[in-house]
Amino acid sequence: MKIIKGNPKFHILTPKSELINQLIRIEKAGRTCYQSEKSPVNKETAKKFVNMLIKRGHESVIEHSSLTVKFLNCSRGMTHEMVRHRLASFSQESTRYVDYAKRGEEIDLNKFQLNCIAPPHRNEKEKVVLENGEKLSLRDMFANIEMYYRGLRKAGWLPEDARQVLPIGIKSEIVVTANFREWRHIFELRTSQFAHWEIRVAMITLLKELKKILPGIFDDFQKVGVDKNGIEYYEKK
Ligand SMILES: Cc1cc2nc3c(=O)[nH]c(=O)nc-3n(C[C@H](O)[C@H](O)[C@H](O)COP(=O)(O)OP(=O)(O)OC[C@H]3O[C@@H](n4cnc5c(N)ncnc54)[C@H](O)[C@@H]3O)c2cc1C
């Protein structure tokens, strides 16, 4: 079993040039409303135009867009929070079809490892006393779950049946596609101080990157504080 300190990673799968083209497309679409088409339209004019749209609450125009992001090294708990965002599209690592015991083409029930995500602000080796008097750490608990999963698989259970015992902290991957308006909504909910630390870390690091790549669209999201675990939180200003 391998423990990973929670620090989700991401890859932006939409090419940067395509994102800038989309920004320009939004200006072209918006100017149709005002019959104010002008040329040339570029990244700078689009940034100003998009800022104006957002200030006026004319956000339907920024729906002429699509951004795809792959999240890695995150828990099944985080991916479950992501999939609640109904206006987005998802492709997620399957606990039915992925066989954790598979090494290349071989299935090795003795060597396989579960990868689990631990809270970065907790010591996964800290022992806690259970109601039966036993002392176990988070690391021990994940190791036990791995043993249970292995036991079920060795007894002939398929991954889709044995998965019932897997923890919510199991490592997962998910690809998310949404338009810029929906990403703004996701950032509003998931970078706030009320969001769970894991999705908040993922969304704040993504937001910081997007602020650089896509001027105008996410400028109004600002850091407003840091929680007791040292994790930042944001608000829409
Ligand atoms: C801090 C926090 C705690 C949470 N705790 C819980 C919890 O304890 N239990 C739980 O079940 N969930 C919980 N959630 C999930 C939450 O209830 C929402 O399901 C999730 O945040 C998605 O929000 P949304 O519906 O606004 O967004 P999306 O699904 O992304 O939709 C975007 C927007 O589209 C519109 N929309 C989408 N679908 C419809 C529709 N059918 N009808 C009308 N308008 C629609 C709404 O305006 C919506 O805000 C929590 C979320 C957060 C951020």
The ligand as an SDF file (V2000), in Angstrom:
LIG
                    3D

 53 58  0  0  0  0  0  0  0  0999 V2000
  -19.1570   23.2660    0.9030 C   0  0  0  0  0  0  0  0  0  0  0  0
  -20.0720   22.2700    0.2490 C   0  0  0  0  0  0  0  0  0  0  0  0
  -20.7070   21.3060    0.9950 C   0  0  0  0  0  0  0  0  0  0  0  0
  -21.5720   20.3790    0.3840 C   0  0  0  0  0  0  0  0  0  0  0  0
  -22.1850   19.4370    1.1520 N   0  0  0  0  0  0  0  0  0  0  0  0
  -23.0420   18.5530    0.5900 C   0  0  0  0  0  0  0  0  0  0  0  0
  -23.7350   17.5620    1.3480 C   0  0  0  0  0  0  0  0  0  0  0  0
  -23.5510   17.4620    2.5590 O   0  0  0  0  0  0  0  0  0  0  0  0
  -24.5790   16.7180    0.7090 N   0  0  0  0  0  0  0  0  0  0  0  0
  -24.8200   16.8000   -0.6300 C   0  0  0  0  0  0  0  0  0  0  0  0
  -25.5990   16.0170   -1.1600 O   0  0  0  0  0  0  0  0  0  0  0  0
  -24.1680   17.7080   -1.3860 N   0  0  0  0  0  0  0  0  0  0  0  0
  -23.3000   18.5880   -0.8300 C   0  0  0  0  0  0  0  0  0  0  0  0
  -22.6550   19.5080   -1.6100 N   0  0  0  0  0  0  0  0  0  0  0  0
  -22.8920   19.5030   -3.0670 C   0  0  0  0  0  0  0  0  0  0  0  0
  -23.9040   20.6010   -3.4430 C   0  0  0  0  0  0  0  0  0  0  0  0
  -25.1620   20.3860   -2.8470 O   0  0  0  0  0  0  0  0  0  0  0  0
  -24.0810   20.6660   -4.9750 C   0  0  0  0  0  0  0  0  0  0  0  0
  -24.6110   19.4300   -5.4520 O   0  0  0  0  0  0  0  0  0  0  0  0
  -22.7790   20.8990   -5.6880 C   0  0  0  0  0  0  0  0  0  0  0  0
  -22.0350   21.9100   -5.0420 O   0  0  0  0  0  0  0  0  0  0  0  0
  -23.0890   21.3460   -7.1210 C   0  0  0  0  0  0  0  0  0  0  0  0
  -23.6300   22.6500   -7.0610 O   0  0  0  0  0  0  0  0  0  0  0  0
  -24.6850   23.2110   -8.0760 P   0  0  0  0  0  0  0  0  0  0  0  0
  -25.9050   22.3470   -8.1040 O   0  0  0  0  0  0  0  0  0  0  0  0
  -24.8750   24.6700   -7.7930 O   0  0  0  0  0  0  0  0  0  0  0  0
  -23.8480   23.1470   -9.4210 O   0  0  0  0  0  0  0  0  0  0  0  0
  -23.9850   22.4720  -10.8380 P   0  0  0  0  0  0  0  0  0  0  0  0
  -24.6020   21.1170  -10.7940 O   0  0  0  0  0  0  0  0  0  0  0  0
  -22.6160   22.6280  -11.3690 O   0  0  0  0  0  0  0  0  0  0  0  0
  -24.9770   23.4090  -11.6020 O   0  0  0  0  0  0  0  0  0  0  0  0
  -24.6280   24.7600  -11.9310 C   0  0  0  0  0  0  0  0  0  0  0  0
  -25.8550   25.6220  -11.8070 C   0  0  0  0  0  0  0  0  0  0  0  0
  -26.7800   25.2340  -12.8260 O   0  0  0  0  0  0  0  0  0  0  0  0
  -28.1020   25.3640  -12.3300 C   0  0  0  0  0  0  0  0  0  0  0  0
  -28.7240   24.0360  -12.3340 N   0  0  0  0  0  0  0  0  0  0  0  0
  -28.1080   22.8430  -12.5420 C   0  0  0  0  0  0  0  0  0  0  0  0
  -29.0170   21.8500  -12.5410 N   0  0  0  0  0  0  0  0  0  0  0  0
  -30.2180   22.4200  -12.2750 C   0  0  0  0  0  0  0  0  0  0  0  0
  -31.5360   21.9260  -12.1050 C   0  0  0  0  0  0  0  0  0  0  0  0
  -31.8210   20.6180  -12.1980 N   0  0  0  0  0  0  0  0  0  0  0  0
  -32.5120   22.8050  -11.8480 N   0  0  0  0  0  0  0  0  0  0  0  0
  -32.2700   24.1310  -11.7530 C   0  0  0  0  0  0  0  0  0  0  0  0
  -31.0550   24.6870  -11.8860 N   0  0  0  0  0  0  0  0  0  0  0  0
  -30.0380   23.8300  -12.1460 C   0  0  0  0  0  0  0  0  0  0  0  0
  -27.9980   25.9240  -10.9050 C   0  0  0  0  0  0  0  0  0  0  0  0
  -28.0750   27.3220  -10.9780 O   0  0  0  0  0  0  0  0  0  0  0  0
  -26.6190   25.5110  -10.4900 C   0  0  0  0  0  0  0  0  0  0  0  0
  -26.0660   26.3290   -9.4670 O   0  0  0  0  0  0  0  0  0  0  0  0
  -21.7990   20.4310   -1.0250 C   0  0  0  0  0  0  0  0  0  0  0  0
  -21.1480   21.4110   -1.7780 C   0  0  0  0  0  0  0  0  0  0  0  0
  -20.2870   22.3270   -1.1660 C   0  0  0  0  0  0  0  0  0  0  0  0
  -19.5940   23.3530   -2.0130 C   0  0  0  0  0  0  0  0  0  0  0  0
  1  2  1  0
  2  3  1  0
  2 52  2  0
  3  4  2  0
  4  5  1  0
  4 50  1  0
  5  6  2  0
  6  7  1  0
  6 13  1  0
  7  8  2  0
  7  9  1  0
  9 10  1  0
 10 11  2  0
 10 12  1  0
 12 13  2  0
 13 14  1  0
 14 15  1  0
 14 50  1  0
 15 16  1  0
 16 17  1  0
 16 18  1  0
 18 19  1  0
 18 20  1  0
 20 21  1  0
 20 22  1  0
 22 23  1  0
 23 24  1  0
 24 25  2  0
 24 26  1  0
 24 27  1  0
 27 28  1  0
 28 29  2  0
 28 30  1  0
 28 31  1  0
 31 32  1  0
 32 33  1  0
 33 34  1  0
 33 48  1  0
 34 35  1  0
 35 36  1  0
 35 46  1  0
 36 37  1  0
 36 45  1  0
 37 38  2  0
 38 39  1  0
 39 40  1  0
 39 45  2  0
 40 41  1  0
 40 42  2  0
 42 43  1  0
 43 44  2  0
 44 45  1  0
 46 47  1  0
 46 48  1  0
 48 49  1  0
 50 51  2  0
 51 52  1  0
 52 53  1  0
M  END
$$$$
